[in-house]
């Protein structure tokens, strides 16, 4: 669907706008939780880790009264604390309860689903293999649902051969929700080849939003000379979109946080550019990038939609109750 053409000076360029893109339901809910907490209890509200991985969003919430910290010990016991959308180890809410703190868990429900899944596997006596990225908050939070040694981490196909498991016949696997669908499939195949009895998720762990955004990038990749992904360097799903674009045949793919990070020299000669945004990047930043292109090119904007999303998650009950 063509959305219009500007009459700016400069070379003609088609900007392919991927859809879906940007905020997912879990991110939207997490941001709303912080805003509602500030409205209910007043500022400051403490947030353990960035609520979502996007500097623009975090700075905006900071201006409204959110204080971002990396450890619960950095929060005063008399102020509410929000746990980020990525999830936290089980020990964190336990520590908050021990300190009699008011806390709100903004963990994405799809991440919570993986937590529940891991607990059920453990109750059934299975050791768990998690496919994820070491050091990512979601991976730390998910592995922290169980005792040390109960969850083994693999990041790449080659890690599977090095796994030292308790019982090859008593295994299950789970995944981080923001991974590359294709890369994860290769790791799952390697796990199943080495451990034929390994139990998989009842339903795909990689979330709908990650899958949809990657599919949209694959759809535009054959049409474009370059791909721009709006997102933060520490955003797993945004980084995966860059990788998916390259794997789909787009030789130049760049991750940018804002329009001022675009490497315009690298786009010299491009006549078709793809544009998408990670699940924690707001639409305002997409509009900003489009405006930057219109200032330099004679732009035709074409929207390529591969799926429609109508998912909505409720905020926790504590925020829906009167103060």
C-alpha angles and dihedrals in degrees: 000000000000112000100191146288131254124223095223124141116256140063121327114260134175115217111203109206112204119221128228097040138138127020119031124200093262093053092045090052094047093052090046090051092057092046092048092047090054090047092049102041103018128234137346104050114172121223121197105224123343106316087227130356101263125103094205091055094043093048090050092053091045089057089054093053109278119139115202119211135168099219135044088229087068090063121086111237093234097060127073119253129206122209114221127255090255094069132240136242115271090251093067100065088039089057091047090052091048089055090046091238125162106239137176121204111219093177109145108256089232090057089047088054089060090048091054091046091053091050092051092050090050091050088054089055097254124141111224133228113202120202105210149103119289112242096017111133092234092053092046091049095048096045088047091063089079139040121280112281095023092095121048119195127223123180103173139026091255090058090067093070090054097052114125105201131183096229123000090208094055106058139119131182133217131177141217107257097233103056132122107274092217097046091048091051089057092051092047090051090052091049092049091048092053097035108030092179095055113130119228132202118287085231129019111280094208102093126247092245094054091048094047095048092049091049091052091052090050089052095055098036096087091053100050141076094204140012128215119196116194109214147100124283090239093050108108096197092049093051090049090055089058090050092047091052092052092046089051091058105271103134095196120047123160133188113217131176096200139003091263090067095060113119098222094181089061088057094055109132095014114137098176124039128180121219129195138149134222121247093264097048117100123229091244088073091051089052090049092054092046089052090051090054092048089054090058107029143037093252132205109190115209123182118212112195120189100167142006122229126206100159116138128178124204120237117243117283093244088069094048093054123084116266 
